[in-house]
């Protein structure tokens, strides 16, 4: 199987979009897939097909983006396509944690470059970070707070879209993931766990928190992150 076989045929996707437009009157689409645009040849063909069917310019799009794959070429194609906003899981403001969780291609600098490229091309950014991952130290969480501060500085300096926002969550071991397996292996919980505890907003049952991080330190991180969110987004909703 070649890499192109992993992507849905362009013709089928455009058929569906044409149906949405002509039969349902839809003019905005969300591609909730962080490999969308990864194959630039697919994306170029997709844009060409939209243009051939006179659908280019009829839609706006939100897309999910992996920061480590953002390039100027992809930005140009997304802009031509009609993309207006990105969602990005930036996850950490610490290089060691990014490498551990997302691989060597993910760095704080690459996250910053992606955010700034979004601003340059006029894309609104919805981003997120997490705290409390396995083996994440307090100092590494502080680095993520520093990244939140940087994000706010870029927004208020006019370097990113004024409606851009960023959220934060607690690391959560969802079933069948590596973090779930890690939690089981390290006796943080077992298969009888109350699944209601598995929430990105559950700061009371932090099931993966490194043993070196105290309750007081985590509470301080939580409170400081809320202050950053209010400063950047204008509000904070407590869950």
C-alpha positions as CSV (number, residue, x, y, z in Angstrom):
1,X,0.0,0.0,0.0
2,X,1.5,3.4,-1.0
3,X,1.0,6.4,1.3
4,X,-1.7,7.9,-1.0
5,X,-3.9,4.9,-0.3
6,X,-4.2,6.1,3.3
7,X,-6.2,9.1,2.2
8,X,-9.8,9.2,0.9
9,X,-10.0,9.7,-2.8
10,X,-10.2,13.4,-3.7
11,X,-13.2,12.8,-6.0
12,X,-15.3,11.3,-3.2
13,X,-14.5,14.1,-0.8
14,X,-15.4,16.7,-3.4
15,X,-18.6,14.8,-4.2
16,X,-19.7,15.1,-0.6
17,X,-18.8,18.7,-0.3
18,X,-20.8,19.5,-3.5
19,X,-23.8,17.6,-2.0
20,X,-23.5,19.6,1.2
21,X,-23.5,22.8,-0.8
22,X,-26.3,22.1,-3.3
23,X,-28.6,20.0,-1.2
24,X,-28.1,21.3,2.3
25,X,-26.9,24.8,1.9
26,X,-23.8,24.2,4.1
27,X,-21.0,26.6,3.6
28,X,-18.6,25.8,6.5
29,X,-16.8,22.5,7.1
30,X,-14.6,21.2,9.9
31,X,-11.9,18.6,9.0
32,X,-11.2,17.2,12.5
33,X,-8.2,15.2,11.4
34,X,-4.6,16.2,12.2
35,X,-3.2,14.6,9.1
36,X,-5.3,16.8,6.8
37,X,-3.0,18.5,4.4
38,X,-0.1,16.2,5.3
39,X,-0.1,15.0,1.7
40,X,0.4,18.2,-0.2
41,X,-0.2,16.5,-3.6
42,X,-3.6,15.4,-2.3
43,X,-4.3,18.9,-1.1
44,X,-3.3,20.5,-4.4
45,X,-5.6,18.0,-6.3
46,X,-8.4,18.7,-3.8
47,X,-8.2,22.5,-4.4
48,X,-8.1,22.0,-8.2
49,X,-11.2,19.8,-8.1
50,X,-13.0,22.4,-6.0
51,X,-12.1,25.0,-8.5
52,X,-13.2,22.9,-11.4
53,X,-16.6,22.4,-9.9
54,X,-16.9,26.1,-9.0
55,X,-16.9,25.3,-5.3
56,X,-13.7,27.1,-4.4
57,X,-14.6,30.2,-2.4
58,X,-18.0,28.8,-1.5
59,X,-16.9,27.3,1.8
60,X,-14.8,28.2,4.8
61,X,-13.0,25.6,6.8
62,X,-11.7,24.8,10.2
63,X,-8.9,22.2,10.3
64,X,-7.0,20.3,13.0
65,X,-3.2,20.8,12.6
66,X,-0.2,19.1,14.0
67,X,2.3,21.9,14.7
68,X,5.4,19.9,13.6
69,X,4.0,19.5,10.1
70,X,3.2,23.2,9.5
71,X,5.0,24.7,6.5
72,X,4.6,27.9,4.5
73,X,3.6,25.8,1.5
74,X,0.8,24.2,3.4
75,X,-0.3,27.6,4.8
76,X,-0.5,28.9,1.2
77,X,-2.6,25.9,0.1
78,X,-4.9,26.1,3.2
79,X,-5.4,29.8,2.5
80,X,-6.3,29.2,-1.1
81,X,-8.7,26.5,0.0
82,X,-10.6,28.8,2.3
83,X,-9.3,27.7,5.8
84,X,-10.0,30.3,8.4
85,X,-9.0,28.6,11.7
86,X,-6.8,25.9,13.1
87,X,-7.0,23.7,16.2
88,X,-3.6,22.6,17.5
89,X,-2.7,20.4,20.4
90,X,0.6,22.0,21.4
91,X,0.6,19.9,24.6
92,X,3.8,21.1,26.4
93,X,6.1,24.1,26.6
94,X,9.0,21.8,27.4
95,X,11.2,20.1,24.7
96,X,11.9,17.0,26.7
97,X,8.2,16.3,27.3
98,X,7.4,17.0,23.6
99,X,10.1,14.6,22.4
100,X,8.9,11.9,24.9
101,X,5.3,12.2,24.0
102,X,5.2,13.3,20.3
103,X,8.7,12.4,18.9
104,X,11.8,14.3,18.0
105,X,9.9,16.4,15.3
106,X,8.0,18.3,18.0
107,X,9.7,21.1,19.8
108,X,8.7,24.3,21.6
109,X,10.3,26.3,18.8
110,X,8.3,24.4,16.2
111,X,5.1,25.1,18.1
112,X,6.0,28.8,18.2
113,X,6.7,28.9,14.5
114,X,3.4,27.2,13.7
115,X,1.5,29.7,15.9
116,X,3.3,32.7,14.2
117,X,2.7,31.3,10.7
118,X,-1.0,31.0,11.5
119,X,-0.9,34.7,12.5
120,X,1.0,35.7,9.3
121,X,-1.6,34.0,7.1
122,X,-4.6,35.2,9.1
123,X,-5.7,31.9,10.6
124,X,-7.4,31.9,14.0
125,X,-5.7,29.5,16.4
126,X,-7.4,27.4,19.0
127,X,-4.6,25.7,20.9
128,X,-4.3,23.5,24.0
129,X,-1.7,22.3,26.5
130,X,-1.7,19.7,29.2
131,X,-0.3,19.2,32.7
132,X,0.4,16.1,34.8
133,X,1.8,13.6,32.2
134,X,3.8,10.6,33.4
135,X,7.3,11.6,34.5
136,X,6.6,15.3,34.0
137,X,8.4,17.3,36.6
138,X,7.2,20.5,38.3
139,X,9.8,22.5,36.5
140,X,8.6,21.2,33.1
141,X,5.0,22.3,34.0
142,X,6.4,25.7,34.7
143,X,7.9,25.8,31.2
144,X,4.4,25.2,29.9
145,X,3.2,28.2,31.9
146,X,6.0,30.2,30.3
147,X,4.7,29.1,26.9
148,X,1.2,30.2,27.8
149,X,2.6,33.6,28.7
150,X,4.4,33.7,25.4
151,X,1.2,32.9,23.5
152,X,-0.6,35.8,25.2
153,X,2.3,38.2,24.4
154,X,2.0,37.3,20.7
155,X,-1.7,37.8,20.7
156,X,-1.6,41.2,22.3
157,X,1.3,42.2,20.1
158,X,-0.9,41.6,17.1
159,X,1.2,38.7,15.8
160,X,-1.6,36.2,15.9
161,X,-5.3,36.5,15.1
162,X,-7.1,38.5,17.8
163,X,-9.7,35.8,18.3
164,X,-7.1,33.1,18.9
165,X,-7.4,31.2,22.2
166,X,-5.6,28.6,24.3
167,X,-6.9,26.1,26.8
168,X,-5.3,23.7,29.3
169,X,-6.2,20.3,30.6
170,X,-5.1,17.6,33.0
171,X,-3.4,14.6,31.4
172,X,-6.0,11.8,31.3
173,X,-5.5,8.0,30.7
174,X,-8.1,7.1,28.2
175,X,-8.7,3.4,27.6
176,X,-6.5,1.6,25.0
177,X,-3.9,4.4,25.0
178,X,-0.3,4.2,26.1
179,X,-1.1,6.4,29.1
180,X,-3.8,4.0,30.1
181,X,-1.3,1.1,29.9
182,X,1.2,3.1,31.9
183,X,-1.3,3.8,34.6
184,X,-2.3,0.2,34.9
185,X,1.4,-0.9,34.9
186,X,2.3,1.6,37.6
187,X,-0.7,0.7,39.8
188,X,-2.3,4.2,39.5
189,X,-5.7,2.5,38.9
190,X,-7.1,-0.8,37.7
191,X,-9.9,-2.0,35.4
192,X,-12.5,-1.3,38.1
193,X,-11.9,2.4,38.0
194,X,-14.9,4.7,37.9
195,X,-14.8,5.9,34.3
196,X,-16.4,9.3,35.4
197,X,-12.9,10.1,36.7
198,X,-11.5,10.0,33.2
199,X,-12.0,13.7,32.4
200,X,-9.6,16.3,30.9
201,X,-11.0,18.6,33.6
202,X,-10.6,16.4,36.6
203,X,-7.8,18.0,38.7
204,X,-8.8,16.1,41.8
205,X,-8.1,12.6,40.5
206,X,-4.8,13.3,38.7
207,X,-4.1,9.6,37.8
208,X,-0.8,10.1,36.0
209,X,0.9,12.8,38.0
210,X,4.6,12.2,38.7
211,X,5.3,11.3,42.3
212,X,7.8,14.1,42.7
213,X,5.0,16.7,42.1
214,X,3.1,17.7,45.3
215,X,-0.5,18.6,45.6
216,X,0.5,22.1,46.5
217,X,2.6,22.4,43.4
218,X,-0.1,21.1,41.2
219,X,-2.7,23.4,42.7
220,X,-0.3,26.3,42.1
221,X,0.1,25.3,38.4
222,X,-3.7,25.0,38.1
223,X,-4.3,28.5,39.5
224,X,-1.5,30.1,37.5
225,X,-2.8,28.5,34.3
226,X,-6.2,29.9,35.0
227,X,-4.8,33.4,35.3
228,X,-3.1,33.0,31.9
229,X,-6.3,31.7,30.3
230,X,-8.3,34.6,31.6
231,X,-5.6,37.0,30.3
232,X,-5.5,35.4,26.9
233,X,-9.1,34.3,26.3
234,X,-10.9,36.9,28.5
235,X,-12.6,34.2,30.6
236,X,-12.2,30.8,32.3
237,X,-14.9,28.2,32.9
238,X,-14.3,26.0,35.9
239,X,-15.3,22.4,35.4
